[in-house]
Amino acid sequence: MTQGKAAGDRISIGDIESQLRSLGGSAQAVVSESKTTATAAAAVGGVLAVAGVYLLGRRRGRRRATVLEIRRV
């Protein structure tokens, strides 16, 4: 966690920079992991959406199709 400083020590800009860099580095790792998971989920969702639209379109096409009956007289 954090280490306590002695009462007379001052916090330098370098201390702050190093702390922010360590926080930023760990945040970058989490973002890159999440980005690959989100990309995969979006791809699967897109495929499912296209398949659903296709199947609903087929169903509607069958329902509205005309049945033509030809008879010889």
Contact map, one row per residue, 1 for C-alpha under 8 A:
1110000000000000000000000000000000000000000000000000000000000000000000000
1111000000000000000000000000000000000000000000000000000000000000000000000
1111100000000000000000000000000000000000000000000000000000000000000000000
0111110000000000000000000000000000000000000000000000000000000000000000000
0011111010000000000000000000000000000000000000000000000000000000000000000
0001111110000000000000000000000000000000000000000000000000000000000000000
0000111110000000000000000000000000000000000000000000000000000000000000000
0000011111000000000000000000000000000000000000000000000000000000000000000
0000111111100000000000000000000000000000000000000000000000000000000000000
0000000111110000000000000000000000000000000000000000000000000000000000000
0000000011111011000000000000000000000000000000000000000000000000000000000
0000000001111111000000000000000000000000000000000000000000000000000000000
0000000000111111100000000000000000000000000000000000000000000000000000000
0000000000011111110000000000000000000000000000000000000000000000000000000
0000000000111111111000000000000000000000000000000000000000000000000000000
0000000000111111111100000000000000000000000000000000000000000000000000000
0000000000001111111110000000000000000000000000000000000000000000000000000
0000000000000111111111000000000000000000000000000000000000000000000000000
0000000000000011111111100000000000000000000000000000000000000000000000000
0000000000000001111111110000000000000000000000000000000000000000000000000
0000000000000000111111111000000000000000000000000000000000000000000000000
0000000000000000011111111100000000000000000000000000000000000000000000000
0000000000000000001111111110000000000000000000000000000000000000000000000
0000000000000000000111111111000000000000000000000000000000000000000000000
0000000000000000000011111111100000000000000000000000000000000000000000000
0000000000000000000001111111110000000000000000000000000000000000000000000
0000000000000000000000111111111000000000000000000000000000000000000000000
0000000000000000000000011111111100000000000000000000000000000000000000000
0000000000000000000000001111111110000000000000000000000000000000000000000
0000000000000000000000000111111111000000000000000000000000000000000000000
0000000000000000000000000011111111100000000000000000000000000000000000000
0000000000000000000000000001111111110000000000000000000000000000000000000
0000000000000000000000000000111111111000000000000000000000000000000000000
0000000000000000000000000000011111111100000000000000000000000000000000000
0000000000000000000000000000001111111110000000000000000000000000000000000
0000000000000000000000000000000111111111000000000000000000000000000000000
0000000000000000000000000000000011111111100000000000000000000000000000000
0000000000000000000000000000000001111111110000000000000000000000000000000
0000000000000000000000000000000000111111111000000000000000000000000000000
0000000000000000000000000000000000011111111100000000000000000000000000000
0000000000000000000000000000000000001111111110000000000000000000000000000
0000000000000000000000000000000000000111111111000000000000000000000000000
0000000000000000000000000000000000000011111111100000000000000000000000000
0000000000000000000000000000000000000001111111110000000000000000000000000
0000000000000000000000000000000000000000111111111000000000000000000000000
0000000000000000000000000000000000000000011111111100000000000000000000000
0000000000000000000000000000000000000000001111111110000000000000000000000
0000000000000000000000000000000000000000000111111111000000000000000000000
0000000000000000000000000000000000000000000011111111100000000000000000000
0000000000000000000000000000000000000000000001111111110000000000000000000
0000000000000000000000000000000000000000000000111111111000000000000000000
0000000000000000000000000000000000000000000000011111111100000000000000000
0000000000000000000000000000000000000000000000001111111110000000000000000
0000000000000000000000000000000000000000000000000111111111000000000000000
0000000000000000000000000000000000000000000000000011111111100000000000000
0000000000000000000000000000000000000000000000000001111111110000000000000
0000000000000000000000000000000000000000000000000000111111111000000000000
0000000000000000000000000000000000000000000000000000011111111100000000000
0000000000000000000000000000000000000000000000000000001111111110000000000
0000000000000000000000000000000000000000000000000000000111111111000000000
0000000000000000000000000000000000000000000000000000000011111111100000000
0000000000000000000000000000000000000000000000000000000001111111100000000
0000000000000000000000000000000000000000000000000000000000111111100000000
0000000000000000000000000000000000000000000000000000000000011111110000000
0000000000000000000000000000000000000000000000000000000000001111111000000
0000000000000000000000000000000000000000000000000000000000000001111100000
0000000000000000000000000000000000000000000000000000000000000000111110000
0000000000000000000000000000000000000000000000000000000000000000011111000
0000000000000000000000000000000000000000000000000000000000000000001111100
0000000000000000000000000000000000000000000000000000000000000000000111110
0000000000000000000000000000000000000000000000000000000000000000000011111
0000000000000000000000000000000000000000000000000000000000000000000001111
0000000000000000000000000000000000000000000000000000000000000000000000111
